[in-house]
Amino acid sequence: MKCEEIEVYLSGYLDSELTQQDRQPVENHLRSCEECGRLFQQLKEAKKAAQGLNIEQLAEEDWEIMEAHILEKIGQGLGWSILLVWLVVTAAYCLYQYGTSPNEPLFEKILVFSLFLGFGLLFLSVLSRRIREYRTDRYKGVLK
């Protein structure tokens, strides 16, 4: 077998997951190939080091709290997005209906459009500032 073929089997060989038919060519190759033998030794050392790690598992309560927090954030973001889309579509429809109405004086139409334009620009400026601050906030990952 070639080195590239053996490398595929090394992890399984290390974990004793290979069949006898697959294990024998790997053993023969490891005895004859110094480079693959070094790679196998590195894998053994990495496995031994990983087994020595003491990784703390989260309690079931913590998983539930995290899951609830994530779902809450998704729901909140989705709710605000839907509300914002509704608001924009409704405002655009109302402005269109008002703007195309022949009964309203031109001066009044200009005042209403400028009011909506002012609120729209104010909203966009505040939104862009909040997004910029959120991206650069060093403390956004800190729990309260």
N, C-alpha and C positions, 0 to 999 in steps of 0.2 A: 504494500500500500504506500501511497505518496503521503508526504507530510500534510498537505491540505486535507486529504481524506481523514487522516488520523485526528487532526485538530477537532473535527466534528464530533468524534467519539470520546474525546478526553474527559469532558465533564461527566458523561455517563459512566465511563470507566472509573473515575474517581469516586462516584457515588455507588458503585457496584450495581449498576442498573443494566449492564450489557449482558446479552446472552453469551453462552460459551463460544458460539460461532463468531460473534463480533469481538469478544474479549481477546481471543488468542492472537489475531493479527495485530491488535493494538499492543499487546505485551511484547510480541516479537519486534515490532517497529521501535518501541521505546528502548529495548535492549540495544538495538543497532544504531539508532539515531540520537546523537548527543543533543542536538537542538530541541527536538521534541521532548527529550528527557528533562531538559532544563525547564521547558514550558510546563511540563507536568508537575515538576517540583514547585514551581511558582504557584500553580493552581492549588496544590496541596497546602502550601503555606497560607495562601489567601483564604482557603476554606477553614483552616485551623484558626486564623486570626478572626474570621467572621463568627466562628462558633464561640470564641472567647468574649464577644461583645455582650454586654448586658443591656438589652433594649427593653425599655419599659413599655408595656402595652397599655393602651388607654382602656379605662373602665367603660363598661357598657353605657353608663349614665353619661359619660363625656361624649361618646359617639352620638347619643340621642340629642344632647344639647347642641353639638356641632351641626347635626343634620337639621334640627329645627331652626338654627340660626341661618343656615344657608338657604333653606326654603323660605324663611321670612324675608331675607334680602332679595331673593329672586322675585317673590310675590310683590314686594314693595316696588322694585324697579319696574316690573311689568305693569303694575297698576298705574304708576306715574306716567309711563310711556303711553298707555292707552288713553289716560286722561288728557295728556298733552296733545295727542293726535286728534282726539274728539274736539278739544278746544280750538285747535287751528282750523279744522274742517268746518266747524260750526261758525267761527268768526269769519272765515272766508266766504261761506255761503251767505251769511247775513250782510256782509259788506257788498257782495255782488248784488243781492236783491235790493239793497238800499241804493246802491250806485246806479242801478239800471231803472229805478223808479222815476217816472217822469214828473211826479207830483212834488218832489222835494226840491227846494231851492239849491242852487249850485254852492252858495256860501256854506250852507248847512252840511252838504256832502263833504266839502273840503275840511270843515271842522271835525267831522266824525272820522274821516279817513286819517287826518293828522293825529287824532287822539289814538286810534288803533296803531298807527305807525309808531308813535312815541312809546306806547306800552310794549309793542313788539321789539323795538330796538333796546329798550330798557331790559326786557326779559332776556334777550340774546346776550347783552353785555354781562349781566349778572350770571347767566348760565356759563358763558365762556370763562369768566373769572373763577367760578366754582370748580369747573372741570380742571383748569390750570392749577388751582390750589390743591385739588385732590391728587393730581399726578405728582406734585412736588412735596406733599405733606410727609414729613419724616415720621410722624407719630400715628399714621393711619392704621398701623398694625397693632398698636398698643391697646390693650383692653382697659376699659374704664373701671 
